[in-house]
C-alpha cells in the first residue's frame, strides 16, 4: 500500500499546466480563479466551480426561504441561483453577489416535502431520488429490477406529486454498492475475501493516521490488509451503513506516513488541498480499481438511494451526491475529487457501467469528516494526508487505462471467493 512510501516523482496537476489524465482520455484545463470586484445587477461573475460552490453556500443563507437551489453552468462558467416566489429583493441580492438568477415555482421546502412523500410511499429496492436544481424538480430513478406492482406503485406516487414537482426515469442497470477506494484493501470474512479500497487519508480525532472509505466496507470487516493474503495493517474505528455510507479506518502503525495525493496514473497525481462541497453542474473525477480514472458531472445533491440488502430488505442511504460518472463493481470507497484538489466524495454505489454509463452516488467527504471527527491533513505519524491512488500493482482487472499505469481506488463484490464491493 502506498502509505508506506512517498514516491519521489510526483507530477501534480496544478493550475500552472494541463496534464493528460490517463483513462479519462482528456486534458485538465488550467484552473480558473473567479474574477475580482463587484458584479452589477445584470452581469453574472465568471467563476471557477469551487468559487461557485462557496457563493451558493453564502446565498443559501442570505436568501433564506427564497433560495431554491443552484447549479454551475460550466459552459458560461457562472452560478445560476433559483429564486422562488418572485422576491424582487432576493433577486437583486443574488445578482449583486454575482450569480445569474432564475425564477422558479418550487421552493426548497416543497421539494423536500416531495422527497419525504417518496420515502414514505416508495422506498422500493432499486429506486433513488434527488433534487435537480436545473429542472427545479425531484428526479426519481428506478433500476431494471423495479417491475410489476413495484413499478406501478412508484409511478402512482410520482403521479400524485405532479409533473411540475417530480419526474420518473428508468435506468438500464441495477443499483448496487461498489466497494472500492484508492489503494486496494483486503479483508477475510466468512464468505471469503472482501476487497475494498482507500478513499482519502486523514488524521483521526486523537491524532493518529487513518483513512476514509465506504461504510459498507467498514461494516463488512473489522481489519484490513494491503495485500490479498497479507496481515492486517488497519482497523475499523467507525463505520455507518445504511443511513450513511462512511467509515474511518485507523492504521495499526502510528508512524504510518499518509501522502496527500490522489494518484491518477503515469506518475501523475493530484494534491489534495482540502474538503470541497459538490455543486450541481460541476465537473468531478473518480478513481476506481476496476475502471481507472473517469470524469463526469454532478447531477444532484442530497440524493436518497434504496439498495437491495443482502438479507432481502432495503438499505436506504441518504444525503448522497448523484453524478453521471461511470463506475463498476470494484470502485466503491474510492475518491471523488475536483481538478484543483478538492476532496468531494467517497464512492458508494450506483447502476450501469463504464460502457453504457449510468448513475453513481457518493458519500460527501464533508459529512464523513463531520461524523468521524477526522480532518484532512498530516497526522503525528508524519506525511501529508490523503493518498488515494497507487495500489502498488493491486489493480483489479479492467483495461480502460489508456496506457496509464493507473493504480486505482475500488472494491466490489464479484465472482469467485473474492468479493469486491
C-alpha positions as CSV (number, residue, x, y, z in Angstrom):
1,X,0.0,0.0,0.0
2,X,1.4,3.4,-1.0
3,X,1.1,4.8,2.5
4,X,4.3,3.0,3.3
5,X,6.2,5.3,0.9
6,X,6.0,8.6,-0.8
7,X,7.1,8.3,-4.4
8,X,9.8,10.8,-5.3
9,X,8.4,11.5,-8.7
10,X,5.0,13.3,-8.4
11,X,3.6,15.1,-11.4
12,X,0.9,17.0,-9.5
13,X,-1.8,18.6,-11.5
14,X,-1.8,22.2,-10.8
15,X,-3.2,25.5,-12.2
16,X,0.1,26.1,-14.0
17,X,-0.2,23.3,-16.6
18,X,-2.6,20.9,-18.3
19,X,-1.9,17.2,-17.9
20,X,-3.4,14.2,-19.7
21,X,-5.4,12.2,-17.3
22,X,-5.0,8.6,-18.3
23,X,-8.2,6.7,-18.7
24,X,-10.3,9.8,-18.7
25,X,-8.8,10.5,-22.2
26,X,-8.9,14.2,-21.7
27,X,-6.9,17.2,-20.7
28,X,-7.5,19.1,-17.5
29,X,-7.6,22.7,-18.3
30,X,-5.9,25.3,-16.1
31,X,-7.9,26.1,-13.0
32,X,-9.6,29.5,-13.4
33,X,-9.9,31.8,-10.4
34,X,-13.0,33.9,-10.1
35,X,-13.0,37.5,-11.2
36,X,-12.5,40.0,-8.5
37,X,-14.7,43.0,-8.0
38,X,-18.4,43.5,-7.5
39,X,-20.8,42.4,-10.2
40,X,-23.5,44.7,-11.4
41,X,-27.2,43.8,-11.3
42,X,-27.3,42.2,-14.7
43,X,-23.9,40.6,-15.4
44,X,-23.1,37.4,-13.6
45,X,-19.5,36.9,-12.5
46,X,-17.2,34.4,-14.2
47,X,-16.5,31.7,-11.6
48,X,-14.4,28.6,-11.1
49,X,-16.6,25.7,-9.9
50,X,-15.1,25.8,-6.4
51,X,-15.9,29.5,-6.1
52,X,-19.4,28.9,-7.4
53,X,-19.9,26.4,-4.6
54,X,-18.8,28.9,-2.0
55,X,-21.1,31.5,-3.4
56,X,-24.0,29.1,-3.4
57,X,-23.5,28.3,0.3
58,X,-23.4,32.0,1.1
59,X,-26.5,32.8,-0.9
60,X,-28.5,29.9,0.6
61,X,-28.0,31.6,4.0
62,X,-28.6,35.1,2.7
63,X,-31.7,34.5,0.7
64,X,-33.4,32.2,3.2
65,X,-36.7,30.7,2.0
66,X,-36.4,32.4,-1.3
67,X,-33.4,30.2,-2.2
68,X,-34.5,27.2,-4.2
69,X,-31.2,25.6,-5.1
70,X,-28.4,26.4,-7.5
71,X,-26.2,24.9,-10.2
72,X,-23.0,25.6,-12.0
73,X,-23.3,26.5,-15.7
74,X,-19.9,25.1,-16.8
75,X,-20.2,26.4,-20.4
76,X,-20.7,30.0,-19.2
77,X,-18.7,29.5,-16.0
78,X,-21.3,31.0,-13.8
79,X,-23.5,30.1,-10.8
80,X,-27.3,30.0,-11.5
81,X,-29.5,30.6,-8.5
82,X,-33.1,29.6,-8.3
83,X,-35.3,32.2,-6.6
84,X,-38.9,31.2,-5.7
85,X,-41.9,33.5,-5.2
86,X,-40.8,36.5,-7.3
87,X,-39.0,38.0,-4.4
88,X,-37.5,41.1,-6.0
89,X,-35.2,41.8,-3.1
90,X,-33.8,38.3,-3.2
91,X,-33.3,38.5,-7.0
92,X,-31.4,41.8,-6.5
93,X,-29.2,40.4,-3.8
94,X,-28.3,37.3,-5.8
95,X,-27.4,39.4,-8.8
96,X,-25.3,41.8,-6.8
97,X,-23.4,38.8,-5.4
98,X,-22.5,37.8,-8.9
99,X,-25.0,35.0,-9.7
100,X,-27.3,34.5,-12.6
101,X,-30.9,34.4,-11.4
102,X,-33.7,32.2,-12.5
103,X,-37.3,32.5,-11.1
104,X,-38.8,29.1,-10.3
105,X,-42.1,27.8,-8.9
106,X,-41.0,25.0,-6.4
107,X,-39.5,26.1,-3.1
108,X,-36.8,24.1,-1.3
109,X,-39.4,23.2,1.3
110,X,-41.8,21.9,-1.3
111,X,-39.1,19.8,-2.9
112,X,-38.1,18.4,0.5
113,X,-41.7,17.6,1.2
114,X,-41.9,15.6,-2.1
115,X,-38.8,13.7,-1.1
116,X,-40.5,12.8,2.2
117,X,-43.5,11.5,0.4
118,X,-41.3,9.3,-1.8
119,X,-39.6,8.0,1.3
120,X,-42.9,7.1,3.0
121,X,-44.6,5.7,-0.1
122,X,-42.0,4.4,-2.4
123,X,-38.9,3.2,-0.6
124,X,-38.5,0.3,-3.0
125,X,-35.2,-1.5,-3.6
126,X,-33.7,-0.2,-6.8
127,X,-35.0,3.3,-6.6
128,X,-33.4,6.7,-5.9
129,X,-34.4,10.3,-5.9
130,X,-32.6,13.7,-5.8
131,X,-33.5,17.3,-6.4
132,X,-32.3,18.6,-9.8
133,X,-32.0,22.4,-9.5
134,X,-31.7,22.7,-13.3
135,X,-35.3,21.5,-13.7
136,X,-36.5,22.6,-10.2
137,X,-38.0,19.1,-9.7
138,X,-37.3,15.9,-7.9
139,X,-35.9,13.3,-10.3
140,X,-36.9,9.7,-9.4
141,X,-34.9,6.8,-10.9
142,X,-35.9,3.2,-11.0
143,X,-33.4,0.5,-11.9
144,X,-34.0,-2.6,-14.0
145,X,-35.3,-4.6,-11.1
146,X,-38.3,-2.4,-10.4
147,X,-41.1,-4.0,-12.3
148,X,-44.7,-5.1,-11.9
149,X,-46.5,-3.9,-8.7
150,X,-43.4,-2.0,-7.5
151,X,-43.2,-0.1,-10.8
152,X,-47.0,0.7,-10.6
153,X,-46.6,1.9,-7.0
154,X,-43.7,4.1,-7.9
155,X,-45.5,5.6,-11.0
156,X,-48.6,6.3,-8.8
157,X,-46.5,8.1,-6.2
158,X,-44.8,10.3,-8.8
159,X,-48.1,11.0,-10.5
160,X,-49.6,12.2,-7.2
161,X,-46.7,14.6,-6.7
162,X,-47.5,16.0,-10.2
163,X,-45.5,16.6,-13.3
164,X,-44.4,20.0,-12.1
165,X,-42.8,18.6,-9.0
166,X,-41.3,15.2,-10.0
167,X,-40.2,13.2,-13.0
168,X,-39.6,9.4,-13.3
169,X,-37.0,7.7,-15.4
170,X,-35.7,4.2,-15.9
171,X,-32.1,3.0,-15.5
172,X,-30.8,0.0,-17.5
173,X,-28.6,-1.2,-14.7
174,X,-29.0,-2.3,-11.1
175,X,-28.3,-0.2,-8.1
176,X,-25.6,-1.8,-6.1
177,X,-22.8,-0.8,-3.7
178,X,-19.4,-0.6,-5.3
179,X,-16.9,-1.2,-2.5
180,X,-13.6,0.3,-3.6
181,X,-11.1,3.0,-3.0
182,X,-7.6,4.4,-3.8
183,X,-5.2,1.7,-2.6
184,X,-6.6,-1.8,-2.7
185,X,-7.6,-3.2,0.7
186,X,-8.5,-6.8,1.6
187,X,-10.2,-8.5,4.5
188,X,-11.2,-12.1,5.3
189,X,-14.8,-12.8,6.2
190,X,-16.9,-16.0,6.4
191,X,-17.9,-15.5,2.8
192,X,-14.3,-15.3,1.6
193,X,-12.0,-12.4,0.8
194,X,-13.6,-8.9,0.6
195,X,-11.8,-6.3,-1.4
196,X,-12.3,-2.5,-0.9
197,X,-10.1,0.5,-1.3
198,X,-8.9,3.6,0.4
199,X,-10.6,6.9,-0.3
200,X,-8.7,9.7,1.4
201,X,-6.1,9.6,4.2
202,X,-7.0,11.7,7.2
203,X,-6.0,12.4,10.8
204,X,-8.3,10.8,13.3
205,X,-9.6,12.9,16.2
206,X,-6.9,11.5,18.5
207,X,-4.1,12.5,16.1
208,X,-3.5,9.0,14.7
209,X,-3.1,8.3,10.9
210,X,-6.3,7.0,9.3
211,X,-8.3,6.9,6.1
212,X,-11.9,7.2,5.0
213,X,-13.6,4.6,2.9
214,X,-17.2,3.4,2.2
215,X,-19.2,2.4,5.2
216,X,-20.3,-0.9,3.7
217,X,-16.7,-1.8,3.6
218,X,-16.2,-1.0,7.3
219,X,-19.3,-3.0,8.2
220,X,-18.2,-6.0,6.1
221,X,-14.9,-6.5,8.1
222,X,-13.1,-5.0,11.0
223,X,-9.5,-5.4,9.9
224,X,-7.9,-4.7,6.5
225,X,-4.7,-5.6,4.7
226,X,-2.9,-4.0,1.8
227,X,-2.5,-7.4,0.1
228,X,-4.9,-10.2,-0.5
229,X,-3.1,-12.7,1.8
230,X,-1.3,-10.2,3.9
231,X,-1.5,-9.4,7.6
232,X,-3.9,-6.7,8.7
233,X,-2.5,-3.1,8.6
234,X,-5.6,-1.1,9.6
235,X,-8.6,-1.5,11.9
236,X,-12.1,0.0,11.5
237,X,-12.7,2.7,14.1
238,X,-16.1,3.8,13.0
239,X,-18.5,2.6,10.2
240,X,-22.0,3.6,9.3
241,X,-24.2,1.8,6.7
242,X,-27.0,2.1,5.8
243,X,-28.2,5.6,6.6
244,X,-24.9,7.0,5.6
245,X,-22.0,5.2,3.8
246,X,-18.8,6.1,5.6
247,X,-16.1,4.5,7.6
248,X,-13.0,5.7,9.4
249,X,-10.2,3.1,9.5
250,X,-7.0,3.7,11.6
251,X,-3.6,2.5,10.6
252,X,-2.2,-0.1,13.1
253,X,1.3,1.5,12.8
254,X,1.0,5.0,14.4
255,X,4.1,6.1,12.4
256,X,2.4,5.4,9.0
257,X,3.1,8.1,6.5
258,X,0.0,9.1,4.6
259,X,0.7,11.1,1.4
260,X,-1.7,13.9,0.5
261,X,-2.3,13.0,-3.2
262,X,-4.5,11.1,-5.5
263,X,-2.5,9.0,-8.0
264,X,-4.1,9.4,-11.5
265,X,-1.6,7.2,-13.3
266,X,1.5,7.6,-15.4
267,X,3.4,9.1,-12.4
268,X,0.9,11.9,-12.2
269,X,-1.0,12.9,-9.1
270,X,-3.4,15.5,-7.8
271,X,-2.5,17.2,-4.5
272,X,-5.5,17.1,-2.1
273,X,-5.9,20.7,-0.7
274,X,-9.0,20.2,1.4
275,X,-12.6,19.1,1.5
276,X,-14.9,20.6,-1.1
277,X,-18.7,20.7,-1.4
278,X,-20.3,19.3,-4.5
279,X,-22.1,21.7,-6.9
280,X,-24.6,20.5,-9.5
281,X,-23.2,21.0,-12.9
282,X,-19.5,20.9,-11.8
283,X,-17.0,18.5,-13.3
284,X,-15.6,15.9,-11.0
285,X,-13.1,13.0,-11.3
286,X,-13.2,9.5,-9.8
287,X,-10.5,6.8,-9.5
288,X,-11.5,3.2,-9.3
289,X,-9.5,0.0,-9.0
290,X,-11.7,-1.7,-11.6
291,X,-12.2,1.1,-14.2
292,X,-9.4,3.6,-13.5
293,X,-9.9,7.3,-13.9
294,X,-13.2,8.7,-15.2
295,X,-14.8,12.1,-15.1
296,X,-18.3,13.4,-15.3
297,X,-20.8,15.9,-13.8
298,X,-22.6,16.3,-10.5
299,X,-26.3,15.9,-11.3
300,X,-28.0,16.0,-7.9
301,X,-27.4,16.6,-4.2
302,X,-29.0,15.2,-1.1
303,X,-29.9,12.0,-3.0
304,X,-31.6,9.0,-1.5
305,X,-30.8,5.5,-2.8
306,X,-32.6,2.3,-1.8
307,X,-30.1,-0.5,-2.3
308,X,-31.3,-4.1,-2.2
309,X,-29.9,-5.5,1.1
310,X,-28.1,-8.9,1.3
311,X,-30.9,-10.0,3.6
312,X,-33.7,-9.2,1.1
313,X,-34.7,-5.9,2.6
314,X,-33.9,-2.3,1.8
315,X,-30.6,-0.5,2.7
316,X,-31.5,3.2,2.4
317,X,-28.7,5.7,2.2
318,X,-29.5,9.5,2.2
319,X,-27.6,12.7,1.7
320,X,-25.5,11.4,-1.3
321,X,-24.1,13.2,-4.3
322,X,-25.5,12.0,-7.6
323,X,-23.3,12.0,-10.7
324,X,-23.1,10.7,-14.2
325,X,-19.6,9.5,-13.6
326,X,-19.4,5.8,-14.6
327,X,-18.4,3.1,-12.0
328,X,-18.4,-0.6,-11.8
329,X,-18.0,-3.2,-9.0
330,X,-14.6,-2.5,-7.6
331,X,-14.9,1.2,-7.4
332,X,-16.6,1.9,-4.0
333,X,-14.9,3.8,-1.2
334,X,-12.6,5.5,-3.7
335,X,-12.0,9.2,-4.1
336,X,-14.2,11.7,-5.9
337,X,-12.3,14.9,-6.4
338,X,-12.0,18.2,-8.3
339,X,-9.4,19.3,-10.8
340,X,-7.8,21.6,-8.2
341,X,-7.6,19.1,-5.4
342,X,-10.8,19.3,-3.6
343,X,-11.8,16.1,-1.8
344,X,-15.5,15.7,-2.7
345,X,-16.8,12.2,-2.0
346,X,-16.4,8.5,-1.4
347,X,-17.8,6.1,-4.0
348,X,-20.9,4.4,-2.6
349,X,-22.8,2.6,-5.4
350,X,-25.0,3.0,-8.4
351,X,-26.1,1.4,-11.7
352,X,-24.6,0.9,-15.1
353,X,-21.0,0.5,-16.1
354,X,-18.3,2.3,-18.0
355,X,-19.5,1.0,-21.3
356,X,-23.1,2.2,-21.3
357,X,-22.9,4.7,-18.4
358,X,-25.4,5.1,-15.6
359,X,-25.7,6.9,-12.2
360,X,-23.2,6.7,-9.4
361,X,-23.6,8.0,-5.9
362,X,-21.0,9.3,-3.5
363,X,-20.9,10.0,0.3
364,X,-19.9,13.6,0.8
365,X,-16.4,13.9,2.3
366,X,-17.6,16.9,4.4
367,X,-20.3,14.7,6.0
368,X,-17.8,11.9,6.6
369,X,-15.3,14.2,8.3
370,X,-18.0,15.7,10.5
371,X,-19.4,12.3,11.5
372,X,-16.0,10.8,12.4
373,X,-14.2,13.9,13.8
374,X,-11.4,13.4,11.4
375,X,-9.5,16.0,9.4
376,X,-7.8,16.1,6.0
377,X,-4.1,16.8,6.7
378,X,-0.9,15.4,8.2
379,X,-1.0,13.2,11.3
380,X,1.6,13.0,14.0
381,X,2.8,9.8,12.3
382,X,4.2,12.1,9.5
383,X,3.4,12.8,5.9
384,X,0.6,14.7,4.4
385,X,-2.8,13.0,4.4
386,X,-4.9,11.7,1.6
387,X,-3.1,9.5,-0.9
388,X,-6.0,7.7,-2.7
389,X,-4.1,6.3,-5.6
390,X,-1.4,3.7,-6.2
391,X,-2.1,0.2,-5.1
392,X,1.4,-1.0,-5.9
393,X,0.3,-3.4,-8.5
394,X,-3.0,-4.4,-6.9
395,X,-5.2,-3.2,-9.8
396,X,-8.2,-5.5,-10.2
397,X,-8.8,-6.0,-13.8
398,X,-10.2,-3.5,-16.3
399,X,-8.2,-2.5,-19.3
400,X,-9.6,1.0,-19.6
401,X,-6.3,2.7,-18.7
402,X,-5.4,4.3,-22.0
403,X,-1.8,3.3,-21.4
404,X,-1.6,4.8,-18.0
405,X,-0.2,2.6,-15.2
406,X,-3.2,3.6,-13.1
407,X,-3.5,2.1,-9.6
408,X,-7.0,2.9,-8.7
409,X,-9.5,3.2,-5.9
410,X,-12.0,0.5,-5.8
411,X,-13.6,-2.7,-4.5
412,X,-16.5,-4.7,-5.5
413,X,-18.5,-7.9,-4.8
414,X,-17.5,-10.0,-7.7
415,X,-17.2,-13.5,-8.9
416,X,-15.4,-16.3,-7.1
417,X,-14.3,-16.2,-3.5
418,X,-13.0,-12.6,-3.6
419,X,-15.9,-10.2,-3.1
420,X,-15.4,-6.7,-4.3
421,X,-17.9,-4.1,-3.2
